[in-house]
Amino acid sequence: MRHGDARHRTSTLGPGFGHLPASPSLPLVRYERVARLGRGGMGVVDLARGPDGTQVALKRLTFHGSADEMARARQRVAREAEVLTRLDHPNIVELLEVLDDGVDLTLVMPYLTGGTLAERVAKEGPVPAEEVEHLVEALGRALADAHRAGVVHRDIKPANVLFDAHRVPHLADFGVASSRDDTVGLTHTGSVVGTAGYMAPEQARGEPAGPPADVFALGATLLFAASGEGPYGRGAPDLLMVRAAQGKVRQVPRSVPRPLRRRLEWMLDPRAERRPSAAALVGGPEGTLVRPPVLTRPPRWPAVATVGGVGIAALLAAVVLSVRETGDPPAAVPAPTTTACAALPYQPCGALPAPNTDGTACLAGFEDYDRAAANGCEAAPDGRADGDELTEPIEATIVPRDDVDRFAVPVSDNAQLLCDGRLHLTLTAPTEVSLRLEVLDGDEVLAETTSSDGVPSSVTLREPGCFSDDTTTLTARVAPIGSNRSADAYLLERRGSY
C-alpha cells in the first residue's frame, strides 16, 4: 500500500537533517501500538494503527553513548530517511514519516503482512524456480532504481526482503545504505558493514562496496531462496566472513534449473567487474545501461546542465548577449545529427549486450556453445585450477573449448589383508557431449573410459601390491571428444582406496 509521495514532505527535525519526511509537530501518540514485531541493536519495531485505521510499522530508534556518538547515530538515521525519500519504487518499502519525541526518533513505514523471505524459506522450504525468477525481476528493478539515484544498499539479505499480503516482494532496511552525498566521516574505507553470509568478497575485505556488491548480495539472497543455503554454505559468522573475503563461492546446485542457475552464477561472480549491473540484469525500460550513472538526484525535465553552478542555458544567453553588444554576427549552430543503429552479433539495436559479451564477442574466459545470441556466452569457467584434489564429487566445465582438466587423486593404503583394495572413478558427461577420463601415474595411463550424453562411465584400479605401502597420488585427466560442447558441468566422483 502506498501512502502518498514522500518527496513532497519537509523536515521539522532541526538543522543538519536535510529534507526529511517528518510529521509537523504530530506526537507519537497519534499511533496506537498493537504488538511488538521485533527488537534489534538500535531499537524496536512495533505494529501500530494510525488515525484512519491503517496498520503501520513503527521503527523506534534509541540512541546511547556520548553526545558525539549519539549525534553520529542521528546523522545515520537522517541518511536512512533521506535515502528512502529519494526511492519511489513499488518494490521498495516506503518511508511515510519521521517522528521526533525529543529523545528518540521513530520511522513510520507501511506494515507488510507477508513476512520476510527468510521466514518463508524456513517455513515452506526453497522457493520454486519460477517465483525466484520473479524475485530477480522485481528486486532487480528496485535495485536498479536505487543505483540510478546514487544509493548503494550494502545489506541485502533474506531478512530484508519483505512481502505484502499478495506476496509482492519489497526491498527493505536501507539503514546502512550509502550514497554519493553521504556525510563525510560517517563510513570509512576498511570498515565492514553488512551480513557475512550474503556479503560480496570485496565488501568482506573492507574495500569500498559499490553497486556490484549489491548485485552479489541480491544473487546470494536469491540463491538462498532457490536452495535454502547462501553462497558460502553454513557456519558461524566469522567462518562465513573468511570464506567471503577469500571469494570461496560455492557452485549453484544443479537442482536449480539451468536458466536461473546461469543468472545466479553471473551475479555471484567473485570478481566485481564481471558481474552485471542491476540494470543489465533486468533489461527493459528500467535497465537501459550496462553500468547506470550514479546520480545524487534523479534528473528533472527539462534537464539543464551546469558549469561551476551556472546553468548552461544562462551561459549561452550570455554569449549571445556578448556577440550582439560587439556587433559580431552570431556563429551558426550546427544542426543535430543522428546515426543509424547497427545491430551487433550479441546486441540488437536499442538493447543491452547479451550476458558475458561486449555486444560483439564473448568476454575473456566465456564461450558461446549453444549459438543462441539472446543468452550471450552462456558457458562460464568453473574457477578450478589444475591440480585441485579429487576428494569429494567435483562439478566442472569444459571452458574454453579446448580445455583439459587435471585433478590430483590422493590414494591411501589401508593394508588390505586380501590385497583387494579398489579405487573407482566415475565420470558423467553433460547431455550431447562426450568426455574421456584418463587416470595417470606420472606419464603412464593406468586406465581410461569415455562418458557420453549423460551416461556415467567408471574405471576401477586394483591395489598394485600386497606387502608394500601403495600410498600415492594419481592424476585424473578429463578431456573433450569431438566438437560438441555444453555449458553444463560434468560430474567426477571417486570411492574406495588401496
C-alpha positions in Angstrom: 0.0 0.0 0.0 1.3 3.4 -0.9 0.6 6.5 1.2 1.3 9.5 -0.9 4.6 10.9 -2.3 7.2 11.3 0.5 9.3 13.5 -1.7 7.0 16.5 -1.1 7.3 16.4 2.7 9.7 18.6 4.6 11.7 18.1 7.8 11.0 19.5 11.3 13.8 17.7 12.9 16.1 20.7 13.2 19.3 21.8 11.5 21.6 19.2 10.0 18.9 16.7 9.0 18.3 17.9 5.4 15.0 17.4 3.7 13.5 14.6 5.7 9.8 13.5 5.7 8.7 14.5 9.2 5.3 14.9 10.8 5.0 18.6 11.7 4.7 18.5 15.5 2.5 15.5 15.5 3.1 13.4 18.6 3.9 9.8 18.5 0.7 9.1 20.5 -1.4 9.6 17.3 -0.4 6.0 16.5 -2.0 3.2 18.6 0.5 0.4 19.3 -0.9 -3.1 18.7 2.0 -5.5 19.1 5.8 -5.8 19.3 7.2 -7.2 16.0 10.9 -7.4 16.8 13.9 -5.9 18.6 17.3 -5.1 17.2 20.6 -3.4 18.1 19.2 0.2 17.7 15.7 -0.2 18.9 12.4 -1.9 18.5 9.8 -2.4 15.8 6.1 -2.2 16.7 2.9 -2.8 14.8 0.6 0.2 15.2 -2.7 1.6 13.9 -3.0 5.1 12.5 -5.9 7.6 13.0 -7.5 6.2 9.8 -7.2 2.6 11.0 -4.3 1.8 8.6 -1.7 -0.6 10.1 1.9 0.7 10.1 5.3 -0.4 11.3 7.0 1.9 13.8 10.8 1.5 13.9 11.7 3.3 17.1 15.4 4.1 17.3 17.0 4.7 20.7 20.4 6.3 20.9 23.1 5.6 23.5 26.7 6.7 24.2 28.4 10.0 24.3 26.9 13.2 22.8 29.2 12.8 19.8 28.2 9.2 19.3 24.5 10.0 19.5 24.9 12.8 17.1 26.6 10.5 14.6 23.8 7.9 15.1 21.2 10.6 14.4 23.2 11.5 11.2 22.9 7.9 10.2 19.1 7.9 10.7 18.8 11.1 8.8 20.6 9.5 6.0 18.3 6.5 6.0 15.3 8.8 5.9 16.8 10.8 3.1 17.6 7.7 1.1 14.1 6.4 1.4 12.6 9.7 0.3 14.6 9.5 -2.9 13.4 6.0 -3.7 9.8 5.8 -5.0 9.5 2.3 -6.4 6.7 -0.3 -5.9 9.2 -2.9 -4.7 10.9 -0.7 -2.1 9.4 -0.2 1.3 8.2 3.4 1.6 9.0 5.8 4.5 5.8 7.5 5.4 7.2 10.0 8.0 9.7 10.5 10.8 8.5 11.3 14.3 10.7 13.0 17.0 9.6 12.9 20.6 12.7 14.8 21.7 14.5 11.7 22.9 14.1 9.0 20.2 13.3 9.0 16.5 10.6 6.8 15.0 10.4 5.8 11.4 6.9 5.2 10.2 6.5 2.6 7.3 3.7 0.5 5.8 3.2 -2.8 7.6 3.7 -5.6 5.2 1.8 -8.7 6.4 3.6 -11.4 4.2 6.7 -11.8 6.4 10.3 -12.0 5.2 12.0 -14.2 2.7 14.0 -15.7 5.5 10.8 -16.7 7.3 9.2 -18.0 4.2 12.1 -20.4 3.3 12.3 -21.5 7.0 8.6 -22.4 6.9 8.0 -23.6 3.4 11.4 -24.6 2.1 13.1 -23.4 -1.1 11.0 -21.1 -3.4 10.0 -22.6 -6.8 12.3 -21.5 -9.6 9.7 -19.5 -11.5 9.0 -17.5 -8.4 12.7 -16.8 -7.9 12.8 -15.6 -11.4 10.0 -13.2 -10.5 12.0 -12.0 -7.5 15.0 -11.4 -9.8 12.9 -9.1 -12.0 11.1 -7.3 -9.2 14.0 -6.8 -6.8 16.5 -6.2 -9.7 14.4 -3.3 -10.9 14.1 -1.9 -7.4 17.9 -2.1 -7.1 18.5 -0.5 -10.5 16.3 2.4 -9.4 18.2 2.8 -6.2 21.6 2.7 -8.0 20.4 5.3 -10.5 19.6 7.6 -7.5 23.2 7.1 -6.3 22.2 4.7 -3.5 24.0 1.5 -2.5 22.1 -0.7 0.0 25.1 -2.7 1.3 23.0 -5.2 3.4 20.6 -7.1 1.1 19.7 -10.4 2.7 16.6 -12.7 3.1 15.5 -10.8 6.3 15.4 -7.6 4.3 13.1 -8.8 1.6 9.5 -8.3 2.8 6.2 -9.5 1.2 2.9 -7.8 1.3 -0.4 -9.7 1.6 -0.3 -10.5 -2.1 3.3 -11.8 -1.9 4.7 -8.8 -3.8 8.3 -8.5 -2.7 9.8 -5.3 -1.3 13.4 -4.4 -0.6 13.7 -3.0 3.0 16.1 -1.5 5.5 18.4 1.0 3.8 19.8 1.7 7.3 23.4 1.0 6.2 22.9 2.4 2.7 25.5 4.8 1.3 25.1 7.5 -1.4 27.4 9.8 -3.1 26.4 12.7 -0.8 27.0 10.8 2.4 28.1 12.8 5.4 31.9 12.9 5.5 33.3 10.5 8.1 30.0 8.6 8.5 31.6 5.5 6.9 35.2 4.7 6.3 37.1 2.6 3.8 38.3 -0.5 5.6 35.2 -0.8 7.8 32.9 -3.8 7.1 29.2 -3.3 7.2 26.7 -6.0 6.2 25.9 -9.6 6.8 28.7 -12.2 6.4 26.7 -14.9 4.7 25.5 -12.6 1.8 28.4 -10.2 1.5 30.4 -9.7 -1.7 34.1 -10.6 -1.4 35.3 -7.1 -1.9 33.0 -5.8 0.9 34.1 -8.6 3.2 37.7 -7.5 2.7 36.8 -3.9 3.8 37.1 -2.5 0.3 34.6 0.1 -1.0 31.2 -1.5 -1.6 29.6 -0.2 -4.8 26.7 -1.3 -6.8 28.3 -4.6 -7.8 28.3 -5.6 -4.1 24.5 -5.1 -4.0 24.2 -7.3 -7.1 26.2 -10.0 -5.4 24.1 -9.7 -2.2 20.9 -9.9 -4.2 22.2 -13.0 -6.0 23.2 -14.5 -2.7 19.7 -13.8 -1.3 18.1 -15.4 -4.3 20.4 -18.4 -4.1 19.1 -18.9 -0.6 15.6 -18.6 -1.9 16.2 -21.2 -4.5 18.2 -23.7 -2.5 17.9 -22.8 1.2 21.6 -22.0 1.6 23.7 -19.0 0.8 26.8 -18.8 -1.4 29.3 -19.6 1.4 27.4 -22.5 2.8 26.7 -22.9 6.5 28.8 -22.0 9.5 29.5 -19.4 12.2 29.6 -15.7 11.1 33.3 -15.4 11.5 33.9 -18.5 9.3 31.5 -17.2 6.6 33.4 -13.9 6.7 36.6 -15.7 6.0 35.1 -17.6 3.1 33.6 -14.3 1.8 36.9 -12.4 1.9 38.6 -15.3 0.0 35.8 -15.4 -2.6 35.0 -19.0 -1.9 31.6 -19.0 -3.6 30.0 -22.5 -3.8 28.6 -23.7 -7.1 24.9 -23.1 -7.6 23.3 -26.6 -7.2 22.4 -28.5 -10.3 18.9 -28.8 -8.9 18.3 -25.2 -9.8 17.1 -25.0 -13.4 19.7 -24.0 -15.9 18.4 -20.6 -16.9 18.1 -19.4 -13.3 21.4 -21.1 -12.4 23.3 -19.2 -15.1 21.7 -15.9 -14.0 22.7 -16.5 -10.3 26.2 -17.5 -11.3 26.6 -14.3 -13.2 25.5 -12.3 -10.2 27.7 -14.3 -7.8 31.0 -13.9 -9.7 33.7 -13.3 -7.1 35.1 -10.6 -9.3 33.1 -7.4 -9.1 33.9 -6.3 -12.6 32.4 -9.4 -14.1 29.0 -9.1 -12.5 26.1 -7.4 -14.3 24.8 -4.1 -13.2 21.3 -4.3 -11.7 20.0 -2.5 -14.9 21.8 -5.0 -17.2 20.4 -7.9 -15.1 16.7 -7.0 -15.8 16.9 -5.1 -19.0 13.8 -3.4 -20.4 12.8 0.2 -19.8 14.3 0.1 -16.3 17.6 -1.4 -17.4 18.9 0.6 -20.3 22.6 0.9 -19.4 25.3 -1.7 -18.8 26.5 0.5 -15.9 23.9 3.1 -14.9 25.3 6.6 -14.0 25.4 7.2 -10.2 23.3 10.3 -9.6 22.7 12.2 -6.3 19.3 13.2 -7.5 17.1 11.9 -10.3 17.1 14.4 -13.2 14.0 16.5 -13.8 12.7 17.7 -17.1 13.8 20.0 -18.6 17.3 19.0 -17.6 19.8 21.9 -17.6 23.5 21.0 -17.1 25.6 23.4 -15.0 29.2 24.6 -15.2 30.5 25.9 -11.9 27.0 26.3 -10.6 25.9 28.3 -13.6 23.3 26.8 -16.0 24.4 26.1 -19.5 21.3 27.9 -20.8 22.5 31.0 -18.9 26.0 30.8 -20.3 24.6 30.5 -23.8 22.4 33.5 -23.2 25.5 35.5 -22.0 27.4 34.5 -25.1 24.6 35.7 -27.4 24.3 39.0 -25.5 28.1 39.5 -25.8 28.0 38.9 -29.5 25.2 41.3 -30.0 27.0 44.0 -28.0 30.2 43.7 -30.1 28.3 43.7 -33.3 29.7 40.4 -34.5 27.3 38.1 -36.2 26.4 35.0 -34.2 28.1 31.8 -35.2 25.9 29.2 -36.9 24.8 26.5 -34.7 25.2 23.1 -36.4 22.1 21.1 -36.8 21.9 17.9 -34.6 22.8 14.7 -36.4 21.7 11.2 -35.8 23.5 7.9 -36.6 21.6 4.9 -37.7 21.9 2.0 -35.3 23.8 -1.1 -36.5 22.9 -4.3 -34.7 25.8 -6.2 -33.3 26.1 -10.0 -33.1 25.2 -10.0 -29.4 23.4 -6.7 -29.1 20.3 -5.8 -31.1 19.6 -2.1 -31.6 18.2 -0.5 -28.5 19.0 -3.4 -26.3 21.7 -4.3 -23.8 24.7 -6.5 -24.7 23.9 -10.2 -24.1 25.3 -11.7 -20.9 29.1 -12.2 -20.8 29.6 -10.3 -24.1 30.6 -6.8 -25.2 28.0 -6.9 -27.8 30.4 -8.1 -30.5 32.1 -11.1 -29.0 32.4 -13.2 -25.8 34.2 -11.7 -22.8 37.5 -13.4 -22.0 37.0 -16.8 -20.4 33.4 -17.3 -21.7 32.2 -19.4 -24.6 29.0 -19.5 -26.7 28.3 -23.2 -27.2 24.6 -23.1 -27.9 24.9 -20.3 -30.6 21.9 -18.5 -29.2 22.7 -14.8 -29.3 20.0 -13.9 -26.8 21.6 -15.6 -23.9 25.1 -14.5 -24.9 28.1 -16.5 -24.0 26.5 -18.9 -21.6 29.4 -21.2 -20.9 31.4 -20.0 -17.9 34.7 -21.3 -16.5 34.3 -23.3 -13.3 37.1 -21.4 -11.5 39.1 -24.6 -10.6 42.8 -24.8 -11.1 44.8 -27.7 -12.4 45.9 -30.0 -9.6 42.8 -29.4 -7.4 42.3 -32.6 -5.3 39.5 -35.0 -6.0 38.5 -35.9 -2.5 34.7 -35.4 -3.0 32.5 -35.1 -6.1 33.6 -32.3 -8.4 31.4 -30.4 -10.9 33.4 -28.6 -13.6 33.0 -27.3 -17.1 35.0 -27.6 -20.3 35.6 -23.9 -20.9 37.4 -22.8 -23.0 36.6 -25.1 -25.9 40.0 -26.9 -25.8 40.1 -27.1 -22.0 41.6 -30.2 -20.4 41.1 -30.6 -16.7 43.5 -32.3 -14.3 42.8 -33.3 -10.8 45.1 -34.8 -8.1 43.8 -38.1 -6.7 45.4 -38.9 -3.4 45.2 -42.6 -2.6 45.8 -44.2 0.8 46.9 -47.8 1.5 44.6 -49.3 4.1 46.7 -52.5 4.5 44.1 -54.8 2.9 44.9 -58.3 4.1 43.5 -59.9 1.0 45.2 -57.3 -1.3 41.8 -56.5 -2.7 41.9 -52.7 -2.4 40.0 -50.9 -5.2 39.8 -47.3 -6.4 36.8 -46.4 -8.5 36.4 -43.2 -10.5 33.2 -42.3 -12.3 32.7 -39.6 -15.0 29.3 -38.3 -16.1 29.4 -36.0 -19.2 26.6 -33.5 -19.9 23.9 -34.3 -22.4 25.0 -34.4 -26.1 28.7 -34.3 -25.1 31.4 -36.9 -25.0 34.3 -36.7 -22.5 37.3 -39.0 -21.9 38.6 -39.8 -18.4 42.2 -41.0 -18.1 43.9 -42.0 -14.8 47.7 -41.5 -14.8 50.6 -42.4 -12.6 53.1 -39.8 -13.8 53.0 -40.1 -17.6 51.7 -43.7 -17.6 48.0 -44.1 -18.4 46.7 -46.7 -15.9 43.0 -46.7 -17.1 40.7 -44.8 -19.3 37.0 -44.6 -20.1 34.5 -42.4 -22.1 31.2 -40.9 -20.9 28.7 -39.7 -23.4 25.2 -38.0 -23.4 24.8 -38.0 -19.6 25.6 -41.7 -19.1 28.0 -42.4 -16.3 31.2 -44.5 -17.0 33.7 -45.8 -14.5 37.2 -47.1 -14.2 38.5 -49.4 -11.4 42.1 -49.6 -10.3 43.3 -52.6 -8.3 45.8 -52.4 -5.4 49.3 -52.7 -7.0 50.9 -54.7 -4.2 50.1 -56.7 -1.1 53.1 -56.3 1.2 54.2 -52.7 0.4 52.8 -49.3 1.1 50.9 -48.3 -2.0 50.1 -44.8 -0.9 50.4 -42.5 -3.9 48.8 -39.5 -5.7 47.4 -40.2 -9.2 46.1 -37.8 -11.8 42.6 -37.8 -13.3 42.5 -36.1 -16.7 39.2 -35.1 -18.3 39.3 -34.0 -22.0 36.6 -33.4 -24.6 36.0 -35.7 -27.6 34.6 -34.4 -30.8 33.2 -30.9 -31.5 30.1 -30.8 -29.3 30.3 -28.7 -26.1 27.9 -27.8 -23.3 27.8 -25.0 -20.7 26.5 -27.7 -18.3 29.0 -29.1 -15.8 30.3 -32.7 -15.9 30.5 -34.7 -12.7 33.6 -36.6 -11.5 33.4 -38.9 -8.5 35.6 -41.3 -6.6 35.3 -44.0 -4.0 37.5 -46.6 -2.4 41.3 -46.8 -1.9 44.1 -49.3 -1.9 
